[in-house]
Amino acid sequence: MARRTSRPAPVIPTTPCPCGLPKAYGECCGRLHAGAAAAPTAEALMRSRYAAFVVRDVAYLLKTWHPRTRPARLELDPGMRWTGLEILETGDGSAFHSTGTVTFRASYRGGELHERSRFERVDGAWVYVDGEFLD
């Protein structure tokens, strides 16, 4: 007779989520990265993609990139250290929209990136289309 062995409960990282929301990574963007949930809004996807850059989750970044604009591969700069995200403005991008924009400022060691990103729904899921760099 086969014995059942119990599996340990999954470890949910309790470090703060890099996206800037007041939740632990495992309860916030970590759930999206693991595939346990999908981003309900364009802003949530933007935050989860920023967090994916921080934790270097290339697979998630490619998965959440629009097929029309997705690169064949993505290599992240190993020296890049992201230090903060500020959402400045959102346009549409809710559960009731098919497109949306998120304007943000992402800080990194030595500078910042200011961008207005465009998002669309593909098969019901929010994906990143492209972005426009702002001054």
Secondary structure, DSSP 8 states (H G I E B T S, - for coil): --------------SB-TTSSSSBGGGTHHHHHTTSS--SSHHHHHHHHHHHHHHT-HHHHHHTB-TTT--S-----TT--EEEEEEEEEEE-STT-SEEEEEEEEEETTEEEEEEEEEEEETTEEEEEEEEE--
